[in-house]
Amino acid sequence: MLSFTFREPTARRRGIAVAATVALSSLALTACTGGGSGEGGGGEAGALQVLVIKHPLTQDMAKMQWAKDLEEEIGVPIEWQEVSADWDQKKSTILASGDIPDLIVGTNAITDSDLATYGSLFEDLAPHLDDDALPNVAGMFEAQPLLKQMATQADGQIYSVPGYKRFWPETVTHQYINQQWLDNLGLAVPTTWDELFDVLVAFKEEDANGDGDPNDEIPWDWSPVGTGGFGYFQPTVMLGSLGLPIASGGGAGYFLEDGTVGNFLVDDRYRELMEFLHKAYAAGLISEEVMTHDYSAYQSTARGEGDTAKVGFSWGWTASDRFGAQLAPQYTATAPLQAEAGQSEPVAWSYDGYGENFPANQIAMSARSDNKEAALAAIDAFYDQDMSIQVLFGDIGPNIEKVDDSTYTVLPPADGTSDPSTWKWTSSLADNGPMWIRDDIEVELPTDLQEARDQAVPLADAIANIDLEEDVYPFQFIKMSAEDLNTISLNNTTILNLTQTKFAEWLTQGGIEEQWDDYVAQVEGAGLTQNVEIHQKYYDEFAAG
């Protein structure tokens, strides 16, 4: 059986897993008619309205047997509202209307900042832990007390329930280069930014994939960067080349280094990275679609055509997930790059293990639901043992074999062509769904998790350079006042409107050298200085115990 061991903080935080916020992909509501109030109209009478944030690959909820079983368990029909694009752009309008569905499902779809502003829209679940309405949730909180700590607001209310995934390794983002292209051109795996640049030039100019067309290679590509900040599989991971520690791709830029809160969006190391990225873009080494493609296009491009790869250097969850099963053998997982040869600064990487295994705010309930009994029953059903593992990996039968009451085997893709990661996302809510994967069950995991673990080996030294006490900000365990959360949220909106526009501009057009000082002054004046001070205050209180 595959298992993962988490590095534990030292004595003053013994037993508490420190988590960094997970940057939620930009996912959105295309149509949300009606809420639990019954004022929205359009739904089946007596149906429970459940809005789910889905991966673009995920099939219709009605096709999943576990979703049908959930409906049978609660005794009322479920009207699924399925969302797979632009959630962040639409959410504020939905919340401002006050007319929300009975349940909202999706990791951090409703954030602590949302709850600080709109908490009255959501049911306080704390009393229901004591009236036997949520026995599975209560059991999870008893088994994992840190999850109850995550869920509980400063005033003792619980507006949303987190989850426990258990199996995920310390980092999600892995780095890959096409070894076959390197071999074709007689090149070595690059170890520094300059070496990477030279390799990418060769990929661009020398028909690296050997198909006779020297112009169809994409030397470098990364996942779409959204207006809400940075996430997995994006170039912010290269800040680690300069020793700057981040988590979950970077989010809105806040980081902790030696116990001091900073924001890389105004850090000179970010400026240095942007200068390198523009140099590569100006040389035609980065995909022309990098600022416009969506995640599906980002994935499909890297899967090439048959045995012909199209992308040389990139980041992903696993090689098979990023490049597809057919092309994955061409790629090798590599260690983090040094910014320059012989540098004294130890490299770092993105630390994601805690945030991935203890995902925040996975399900929330409307305070105005017409059918609270069914809504509570649905919440609790998600955290049932069988239901949880199906939410993560797919239906028992085609996706999972239940060997006995405490043993499961995740089956390989039934279609014989998909990689395990794609198959999971197609067949379930996966990481976006509420779940409690119990510690006392045995699960033979899919090969992609073992693959991810194996391909993280080159990153191990860089991850070990991160001090979990002083280099990972404990976002999920710090509960701020509503006033401070609102301040941070409002400031971040202003800050990110500026910084993400500049990211695109500086990448494609350059100009960061001349604009940097004025830009830093603007960003700090837009509330960044205030936000850093707030984060520092709460971190110091947390660190003091």
C-alpha positions, -999 to 999 in steps of 0.1 A, spaced: 0 0 0 12 35 -8 14 59 20 27 94 26 45 108 56 41 145 64 68 165 80 55 177 113 62 212 128 82 214 159 69 213 195 50 246 196 28 234 168 29 197 174 0 179 158 -12 209 138 -7 207 100 1 241 86 -16 248 54 -12 273 27 -43 285 8 -49 267 -24 -53 288 -53 -87 279 -69 -87 278 -106 -109 304 -122 -142 285 -123 -175 301 -129 -213 301 -128 -229 301 -161 -265 300 -148 -277 299 -112 -314 301 -110 -330 300 -77 -317 294 -42 -329 277 -11 -353 306 -4 -376 294 -32 -376 329 -47 -354 321 -77 -378 298 -95 -372 273 -122 -364 243 -101 -382 210 -95 -406 213 -66 -390 199 -34 -356 194 -51 -324 202 -33 -303 227 -53 -266 219 -52 -241 240 -70 -209 222 -77 -175 236 -89 -163 211 -115 -131 205 -134 -137 211 -171 -131 173 -178 -158 162 -153 -188 145 -168 -224 155 -159 -233 148 -123 -264 128 -135 -240 102 -151 -223 94 -118 -237 65 -98 -226 79 -65 -245 111 -72 -276 90 -78 -269 72 -45 -266 105 -27 -300 115 -40 -315 82 -28 -298 86 6 -314 120 13 -348 111 0 -353 141 -23 -343 148 -59 -312 169 -64 -310 197 -90 -274 200 -99 -260 234 -110 -227 225 -126 -200 252 -129 -167 248 -148 -155 283 -157 -153 319 -143 -166 312 -108 -145 340 -93 -158 365 -117 -195 357 -109 -195 348 -73 -197 383 -59 -228 390 -79 -244 358 -66 -235 365 -30 -247 401 -33 -281 389 -45 -285 368 -13 -302 341 -34 -279 312 -32 -286 274 -37 -291 251 -8 -255 238 -10 -223 251 -26 -197 224 -32 -161 231 -42 -128 235 -24 -126 271 -12 -153 281 -36 -166 301 -6 -136 315 12 -132 328 47 -132 363 32 -166 356 17 -179 343 50 -167 374 68 -188 395 45 -217 372 37 -218 349 68 -255 356 74 -263 338 41 -249 306 54 -262 281 79 -242 278 112 -235 241 113 -220 241 148 -253 234 166 -260 206 142 -229 188 153 -247 183 187 -281 173 174 -270 142 155 -277 158 121 -240 155 111 -226 123 126 -200 118 99 -188 154 101 -187 151 139 -167 119 136 -142 135 112 -137 165 136 -131 140 165 -106 120 144 -89 151 130 -93 180 155 -73 204 133 -102 202 107 -126 215 133 -101 243 141 -100 251 103 -138 252 101 -145 273 132 -147 310 129 -134 334 155 -169 336 170 -174 299 172 -196 295 141 -190 268 115 -203 280 81 -184 254 59 -168 220 63 -133 212 51 -121 178 40 -93 152 45 -76 136 15 -47 119 33 -27 106 4 -12 137 -14 25 143 -15 44 175 -4 42 192 -38 17 192 -67 39 210 -92 66 188 -108 90 200 -135 95 182 -168 117 184 -199 115 163 -230 145 139 -227 140 126 -262 144 161 -276 175 166 -255 189 133 -268 180 142 -304 200 174 -301 229 161 -280 220 183 -250 221 178 -213 193 186 -188 196 223 -179 205 232 -143 204 270 -145 183 297 -161 209 304 -187 213 268 -196 175 265 -198 174 294 -222 200 279 -245 182 245 -245 149 262 -254 166 281 -282 177 247 -296 142 233 -292 128 262 -312 154 262 -340 165 226 -346 135 204 -352 138 188 -318 109 164 -323 123 152 -355 91 155 -376 107 175 -404 91 208 -394 114 231 -374 86 255 -365 60 233 -347 78 229 -314 67 249 -284 98 251 -262 80 263 -230 44 264 -218 26 268 -184 -10 268 -171 -32 298 -175 -25 326 -150 -58 341 -138 -68 376 -125 -71 362 -90 -34 354 -86 -11 325 -93 -15 288 -89 -1 254 -98 21 247 -129 30 284 -133 64 301 -135 62 315 -99 76 282 -89 109 295 -103 110 320 -74 124 290 -55 155 293 -78 162 325 -58 154 309 -25 120 324 -21 95 299 -6 60 298 -18 30 275 -13 3 263 -38 18 283 -67 19 316 -49 -18 328 -47 -19 366 -42 19 367 -35 20 364 3 48 343 17 66 336 49 104 336 51 123 332 83 91 342 102 86 374 83 56 380 60 63 394 26 47 396 -8 67 385 -38 48 408 -61 70 437 -49 101 416 -41 132 421 -62 133 384 -68 100 386 -87 114 414 -108 144 393 -116 122 364 -126 100 386 -148 131 399 -166 140 363 -175 105 354 -185 103 384 -209 137 375 -223 124 340 -231 91 353 -245 108 379 -267 130 352 -281 99 331 -291 106 304 -265 73 306 -247 39 295 -262 22 324 -280 -11 312 -264 3 313 -228 -19 343 -218 -50 333 -237 -54 295 -236 -76 278 -210 -66 248 -189 -81 222 -214 -61 238 -243 -30 238 -221 -33 201 -215 -43 191 -250 -14 210 -266 11 191 -245 -3 158 -255 9 164 -291 -1 142 -320 5 105 -317 42 99 -309 51 135 -318 55 158 -288 49 195 -291 61 210 -258 96 208 -245 96 222 -210 67 225 -186 52 218 -152 24 194 -142 10 169 -117 26 139 -134 41 132 -167 12 110 -178 -13 137 -167 5 165 -184 16 148 -216 -7 118 -218 2 81 -215 16 78 -250 41 107 -247 49 106 -210 79 82 -215 96 110 -235 98 133 -205 120 133 -174 113 149 -141 140 174 -131 154 192 -101 147 230 -96 169 253 -116 195 275 -100 191 311 -110 229 311 -118 257 286 -116 274 283 -82 249 305 -63 252 303 -25 214 308 -19 197 273 -15 169 267 -39 133 262 -27 101 249 -42 63 252 -37 52 234 -6 16 221 -10 13 190 11 -8 204 40 -31 224 18 -38 195 -5 -45 170 23 -66 193 44 -86 213 18 -106 242 32 -143 252 28 -155 222 7 -192 226 13 -215 253 27 -253 255 32 -277 283 26 -293 297 58 -325 301 38 -329 266 26 -365 254 24 -354 218 32 -327 220 59 -332 184 68 -323 172 33 -294 197 30 -279 186 63 -283 149 53 -265 156 20 -236 173 37 -232 144 61 -236 118 33 -206 133 14 -184 124 44 -196 87 45 -167 63 41 -179 48 7 -192 81 -6 -160 100 2 -138 76 -17 -161 77 -47 -162 115 -46 -124 114 -49 -118 85 -73 -152 76 -90 -179 50 -87 -175 17 -70 -176 -7 -99 -160 10 -129 -135 31 -109 -131 14 -75 -132 -22 -63 -145 -25 -27 -126 -55 -15 -142 -55 20 -155 -30 45 -122 -14 50 -102 -21 18 -105 -5 -16 -86 -7 -49 -87 22 -73 -89 6 -107 -70 16 -139 -90 36 -165 -117 15 -179 -114 30 -214 -78 16 -217 -64 49 -231 -68 76 -204 -42 82 -178 -53 77 -141 -54 114 -133 -76 123 -163 -98 93 -156 -103 105 -121 -113 140 -131 -136 127 -157 -154 103 -134 -157 123 -101 -156 157 -85 -121 145 -73 -102 172 -54 -132 196 -56 -155 173 -36 -162 171 1 -146 140 16 -131 122 46 -107 95 37 -103 77 70 -69 67 84 -81 32 93 -90 21 57 -66 6 32 -66 19 -3 -45 6 -32 -40 39 -49 -39 48 -87 -6 48 -104 -6 86 -108 -1 91 -71 29 68 -71 41 85 -102 37 119 -85 57 107 -56 84 92 -77 87 124 -99 90 146 -68 123 129 -58 144 155 -78 126 182 -58 132 167 -24 163 187 -14 146 220 -23 115 211 -4 136 201 26 151 236 26 117 249 36 112 253 73 76 244 80 76 266 111 90 298 96 86 294 58 50 283 54 22 308 64 -6 290 83 -35 305 64 -61 279 71 -55 278 109 -55 315 114 -90 330 119 -90 367 115 -116 392 125 -143 400 100 -129 436 98 -94 424 90 -106 398 64 -126 425 47 -97 448 46 -74 422 31 -100 412 6 -107 447 -6 -71 455 -8 -63 423 -27 -89 432 -53 -72 465 -60 -37 450 -58 -44 421 -82 -61 443 -107 -28 461 -110 -3 432 -106 -19 407 -129 -22 432 -157 14 441 -153 24 404 -153 9 400 -188 23 433 -199 58 427 -187 59 391 -200 49 400 -235 61 436 -239 88 441 -212 94 473 -194 97 461 -159 132 476 -154 120 511 -160 86 507 -143 96 488 -112 100 515 -86 68 533 -96 49 500 -97 61 490 -62 50 523 -48 16 519 -64 11 484 -51 22 492 -16 0 522 -16 -30 501 -28 -31 484 5 -3 458 3 17 473 32 -15 472 54 -22 436 44 13 425 51 11 441 86 -22 423 93 -8 389 82 23 395 103 2 403 134 -18 371 131 13 350 124 31 363 154 1 356 176 -1 321 162 36 314 165 36 325 201 10 298 209 
